[in-house]
Amino acid sequence: MMKKEKITAAQQDMLFQTLRDRFEKNRGRHEGMEWAKVQAKLEANAEKVWSLYQMEETGGEPDVTGFDGEAGDYLFVDCATESPKGRRSVCYDQKALEARKKNKPESSAVEMAAAMGIELLTEEQYRELQTLGEFDRKTSSWVRTPEPIRQLGGALFCDCRYKTVFVYHNGADSYYAARGFRGLLRV
């Protein structure tokens, strides 16, 4: 688990430069939005900057993918081409991790996301992400699983093959080198 700390001014400057460059390079993900407004919102929310830094450090390549007008939040989603490398080989949640008798992974997607201060994408959010580019063509990502499925020991994950999003099920205690998770951060 990650301990919440503030990042240094130098780390924040580097993060903002990376985010700004990605924002400008991928304008189609956030048409009509201005980086200056996004940065102002980030500067007013230091704890969110820490979470974004964790997303970046684990290979998520977060970018603005939308704006929630009702809440006034910019939506940052992991836009790495493949499931973030620093978040792979994890089972679904703590209950699944504890259920494994041997060969336990280091963590779980739900706990890792919570420690980072982000949410796992829902199936709907995952499908929306796929309209913005090509993601998970070689990997897969855990998605938020409905409680009735989880109570029966299952969990859901998605990938995209043949220009189609596929939703699958697996035992929540399973983990694979090519499966991680994508997150959402509201700022």
Rosetta blueprint (number, residue, H / E / L):
1 M L
2 M L
3 K L
4 K L
5 E L
6 K L
7 I L
8 T L
9 A H
10 A H
11 Q H
12 Q H
13 D H
14 M H
15 L H
16 F H
17 Q H
18 T H
19 L H
20 R H
21 D H
22 R H
23 F H
24 E H
25 K H
26 N L
27 R H
28 G H
29 R H
30 H L
31 E L
32 G L
33 M L
34 E L
35 W H
36 A H
37 K H
38 V H
39 Q H
40 A H
41 K H
42 L H
43 E H
44 A L
45 N L
46 A H
47 E H
48 K H
49 V H
50 W H
51 S H
52 L H
53 Y H
54 Q H
55 M H
56 E H
57 E H
58 T L
59 G L
60 G L
61 E L
62 P E
63 D E
64 V E
65 T E
66 G E
67 F E
68 D E
69 G L
70 E L
71 A L
72 G L
73 D E
74 Y E
75 L E
76 F E
77 V E
78 D E
79 C L
80 A L
81 T L
82 E L
83 S L
84 P L
85 K H
86 G H
87 R H
88 R L
89 S L
90 V L
91 C E
92 Y L
93 D L
94 Q H
95 K H
96 A H
97 L H
98 E H
99 A H
100 R L
101 K L
102 K L
103 N L
104 K L
105 P L
106 E L
107 S L
108 S E
109 A H
110 V H
111 E H
112 M H
113 A H
114 A H
115 A H
116 M H
117 G L
118 I L
119 E E
120 L E
121 L L
122 T L
123 E H
124 E H
125 Q H
126 Y H
127 R H
128 E H
129 L H
130 Q H
131 T L
132 L L
133 G L
134 E L
135 F L
136 D L
137 R L
138 K L
139 T L
140 S E
141 S E
142 W E
143 V E
144 R L
145 T L
146 P L
147 E H
148 P H
149 I H
150 R H
151 Q H
152 L L
153 G L
154 G E
155 A E
156 L E
157 F E
158 C E
159 D E
160 C E
161 R E
162 Y L
163 K L
164 T E
165 V E
166 F E
167 V E
168 Y E
169 H E
170 N E
171 G E
172 A L
173 D L
174 S L
175 Y L
176 Y L
177 A L
178 A L
179 R E
180 G E
181 F E
182 R L
183 G E
184 L E
185 L E
186 R E
187 V L
